[in-house]
Amino acid sequence: GDAPADARADAGADSVPGTALRGDPGAAAAGADAGVLDGYGAKAGNTKRPARAGRFGRRGAVAETAAAAPATSPPAATGFAATAPSPSPTRRDDSAPSGVSPVVSPLVRKLAHEHGFAANTLQGTGTGGLVLRADVERVIAEGGPAAGRAAAGSPTPGAARSSISSAEGDIRIPITGLRKIVAERMTASRRDVPEATIWLDVDATELLAAKEQLQKSTGDRWSLNALLARFVVAGLKQWPILNSSVDMAAGEIVQHSAINLGIAAQTARGLMVPVIHGAGEMTTEGLRDALTALVETAKTGNFPNDQLRGGTFTLNNYGGFGMDGSAPIINQPEVAMLGIGRILDRPWVVDGEIVVRKIMVLSMVFDHRVCDGDVPSEFMGFITKCIENPIALLGGL
């Protein structure tokens, strides 16, 4: 097939292969705090309140988590807020029912309910043990009530490690840097996003022929990713809801005016998603040149911080790994990702005859909060038409 080579190969590789999920070499490596795929948040401190006997099972102890801070928190330097130390709780009102803290605000009850727990089961820090919004937000920022219980019951690293025994010869590898960021962001996206995946086999024979024709007529080298990126940009203009983000705090879908195309890339520093800003305003040649520069930089992974931020849609080419496709985890805060598989010779029916054609698999993951299956299906249908008849469609793009 014409599957792209790894980004660490020659500069003329057709694509920069990526994988489904997230990671960043970390700020310590080169200050790339926005990192890749989702970036990462500030690490919460280990501040905790003294143990106190009481009727309430959940406490607001601070635990190190991957969750972003609530919208009402002041932003930290990395774009996420670190959890602040909890104030010492005051004495609860003894008139409150056993095991239940007083909750006055319906907004506080609703906020807790939306995150899977009841506000009146928390240890309130307000007057008379009143549960405040800050108490609920603190538990959410710490990863929910389960995380709060774990932090209160197992405050030491040794306690967490004891859950898995080690035999002679086993190796313990610290989860730090890139791997820690990958783990945190994968977990957050899988927890928060109700994603769905669709896929389709596509005849790429004419696309490969168009690529060869372009190279002969222009004398320039063209990659499949350049043409595919052009098709994706055109599709996002027709279905702009896929170029969006979800703001749950405001209860809104934010449809972005600019198309900033992320390209998943496995670099020397790990998985990164550099962004081609303003891709929606570029010509096909402009996209080609931007991708060529990206391939060069991917050899070292030394992308400027600005190039690792602000993506609105990700294109992920699995062909470089010899894979047909994947059901990836969405690159938050984006709402969709298109995957491109390897190209292989396969039997295909053309005009009633079985012939050998160049077949690739398209796979797409989307956020079901933003749209139903009809929109991504129409988008994929458009991309398929572009791949199967590129010459007819490139003239109008």
Stockholm file with secondary structure:
# STOCKHOLM 1.0

chainA/1-397         GDAPADARADAGADSVPGTALRGDPGAAAAGADAGVLDGYGAKAGNTKRPARAGRFGRRGAVAETAAAAPATSPPAATGFAATAPSPSPTRRDDSAPSGVSPVVSPLVRKLAHEHGFAANTLQGTGTGGLVLRADVERVIAEGGPAAGRAAAGSPTPGAARSSISSAEGDIRIPITGLRKIVAERMTASRRDVPEATIWLDVDATELLAAKEQLQKSTGDRWSLNALLARFVVAGLKQWPILNSSVDMAAGEIVQHSAINLGIAAQTARGLMVPVIHGAGEMTTEGLRDALTALVETAKTGNFPNDQLRGGTFTLNNYGGFGMDGSAPIINQPEVAMLGIGRILDRPWVVDGEIVVRKIMVLSMVFDHRVCDGDVPSEFMGFITKCIENPIALLGGL
#=GR chainA/1-397 SS CCCCCCTTSCTTCSCCCCCSSCCCCCHHHHSCTTCSTTCCCCCCCCCCCCCCCCSCSBCCCCCCCCCCCCTTSCCCTTSSCCCCCCCCCCCCCTTSCTTCCCCCCHHHHHHHHHTTSCGGGBCCCSGGGCCCHHHHHHHHHTTSHHHHHHHHHCCSHHHHHTTSCCCTTCCCCCCCHHHHHHHHHHHHHHHHCCEEEEEEEEECHHHHHHHHHHHHHHSSCCCHHHHHHHHHHHHHHHSGGGSEEEETTTTEEEECSSCCEEECEEETTEEECCEETTGGGCCHHHHHHHHHHHHHHHTTTCCCGGGGSCCSEEEEECGGGTCSCCCCCCCTTCCEEEEECCCEEEEEEETTEEEEEEEEEEEEEEETTTCCTHHHHHHHHHHHHHHHSHHHHHTTC
#=GC SS_cons         CCCCCCTTSCTTCSCCCCCSSCCCCCHHHHSCTTCSTTCCCCCCCCCCCCCCCCSCSBCCCCCCCCCCCCTTSCCCTTSSCCCCCCCCCCCCCTTSCTTCCCCCCHHHHHHHHHTTSCGGGBCCCSGGGCCCHHHHHHHHHTTSHHHHHHHHHCCSHHHHHTTSCCCTTCCCCCCCHHHHHHHHHHHHHHHHCCEEEEEEEEECHHHHHHHHHHHHHHSSCCCHHHHHHHHHHHHHHHSGGGSEEEETTTTEEEECSSCCEEECEEETTEEECCEETTGGGCCHHHHHHHHHHHHHHHTTTCCCGGGGSCCSEEEEECGGGTCSCCCCCCCTTCCEEEEECCCEEEEEEETTEEEEEEEEEEEEEEETTTCCTHHHHHHHHHHHHHHHSHHHHHTTC
//
